[in-house]
Amino acid sequence: MQTRKVTRGIVAALASIVMISLALMSCDTSIATSTAAEKVAAAKAALAIGYAAGDSANSVTANLVLSTSGADAIAISWTSSSPALISATGVVTRPSAGSTDVTVTLIATLTGDSAIDTKVFTLIVKPMPDTSAADVAAAKADLVIGYAIGDTASSVTENLTLSASGTNGVAITWTSSSPAVISASGVVTRPAIGNANVSLTLTATLSRNGATDTKVFTLSVLAMPDTSAADIAAAKAALDIVYATGDSASSVTANLILTTSGANGVAIAWTSSNAGVVSVAGVVTSPAVGSADASVTMTATLSKGGATDTQVFTITVRASPISAPNAPTLQIVSTTNDSISLSWGAIAAVNGYRLYRADSASGTYAQIGADIAVGVSAVDSGLSASTTYWYKVSAFNGSVEGAMSDAVSGTTSGSGSGGISVGLE
């Protein structure tokens, strides 16, 4: 009996030990679970958003720093109610200038082992500031007019360069107090020669997003200079008469080209000392055949504005040249023992004829007797008997002799010594 009591006591003791062990195991599990949640809770409590200098939750203007992990290896992920304004990585895109503030919610999800929790941040994203007025002011300060080389505001002679836009998208428009002198696009039309210089203003209107300002430029546009005298001098130096091929001032045989205008609007008018020989249009009428050459003075008057000058050209117009007469037609009329009679056809408007003789058809022809001023026949006398002679005749006008006729031959039948007599037609 005593043994049974001891055994029952041991069993009861062992059962108590098992129950205590099970209770302790249950207690350890509860402690472990409580520790993970506490870690997440601690990370949540410590979690904050990193703002740029000067920013806060109520005024976000720059990118955020969003932590992706906390203490004790707690993982953190982010979501945004408006990713277009604040992304899950903290990139901030502000609303455009003139827009209202925008409220954005960022949710951080914290995870550690089996424990999960979230933390919500409410932020206000500020719109971009309206810098229009400052941009307009900066563009106004930078704005200048572009002048041609050598020009200034007080001495404008050529077109201007007027900017249509400035920095930061500032638009620029121009108005002119005298558009006929300087247009809104910068085209310059100078006052005419003799007019006064023109003082005017160009006004630039600068604008951006409702902000506007103006900048005024005062300019002086110079009148066109009177270059008439210089232009005439240049045209005079370049002026010349244009002659036909082969002609020159000392030998004119054909019409002239007389220029009626020079460079830079110089007008040229001509006068002639002998319009019957050379007209003011340059038409040449040569003196008649046999007349003397004609000396003619051509005067060019150059003018522009009120300035004038003259240029004189002295030319010699050659008289019409004497044309070489045609060759007469020669024939033998009769022969004797010491003479041969010849005749030829008359050539109009000639001064006379010359008769030539040779001893053979291909021999040298020498003139016999003097020039024959009147008549169209001749008798070559005093010839040797039974001899054949060859003859040619030519007509002449002044110093110009025409071609010889074809050769003809005649044979004498008697004896004699040479001579020539002239027969009249």
Phi, psi and omega in degrees: 000319180298322180295317179299321180296320180294317181298315179299324180294321180294317180297317180297321179295318179297320179298319179297320180296317180298315181298318180296319180297316179297321180295319180295320178299318178296322180294321180296318180297319179296322180294318181297315181296318179297326181292318179297315180296321179295322178297316178297318180297321179294319179295322178297316181297326182276343187292129176217156177272140177270121182256153174293159181305128179090347179270164175204179179299330181272358182204085180262125179232347184223172183302152181257160171254113182249112181293142179251004176202151177241190178296156178060034175062031176284124179275141182231127174237157188233147170227153184235141176286345179213080183299337179291336179259315175227118181280172180292348177257003176095006179286128184254130174239107187285150174298156182293161180302138181094348177279170177269168175297151179234130178269130181233137177256127174251129180246124176260127176255121184253130183229130175216116187051240181263002181266134179226142175207166179231156175223132185253134177239130176253123185235153176245118180267124182276142177290164176299142179290148177275104181260015186305313182298317179293321179296318178297318180297319180293317179296323178296317180296326183276342190290127174223162175266140177269121181256153173293159180304127179092344180272156173218178178300327182269000182208079182262126179233344183227173183302152181257160171253114182248116182293141179259355179206154178242192180292156176058033173074022177282125179273144182231126173239154186237145170228151182239140176286346178215079183300336180290339180260312173229120180281171179293345177262002176095006179285127184257129173239106186287148174302150183293164178306134178091345178275164180282158172297156183244126174262133182211171178239142170248127181248123177261126175255118182256134183213148174198120176050046176090345177272129180226158174200166180231154175224130186251133177242130177257126185233157174236119180262123184281141176293156178299136179286150177275099181257018186304312183297317180293321179295319179295318180299319179293318180293324179295317180296329182271348188285137174205159174275140178262120183261156175295158180305127180091344179272164176206178180300329183270358181205088181257127179233348183224173183302152179258158169254116182250113181293137182251002176207149178243186180294154175061034173076023178279126178270144181232124176241147186242146169230155183234139177286346178210084184294342177289338179259313176229118180281170179291347176266359178091008179284127184257130173240105185292147173303154184296162177304131179090347178278167178283155173298154183249131174266126184231137176258121176255124182247123177260127176254117182259135183214147173201132185060232176258006183265142178219160174201165180232155175226127185251135176236127175255125183232157178244121179262121182288141175295157179302133183288151176283129180277141177292129180295158175289161178283130177291168174257115187261145175214155173274127180270313181196166178224155171230188180290342180222015180210159175225127178263135182229156172213162181212161179285142181289143174250129185291147171054051174239160179275340180166193185225161175228131182256134183238148180226148176219162181274350177208166183299325182257010181283185180274127181267125179243142180294137175248128180076183181275173175302143180262101184280330183229137175103161182228031176210160179205154175240119177268110186245173180073030183271166176282144181289151175055041182232140178264132179239149181244139186229149169220154178227149176225158174253154179221153173232110183058237181269001183257118179254136180279181180289151177286154176288173171294149181287141172233156181232151175219149182240127178282163179241000182224202180243155177174183178236151194296155174178172179216140173236152185253131176254144180271147178285000000 
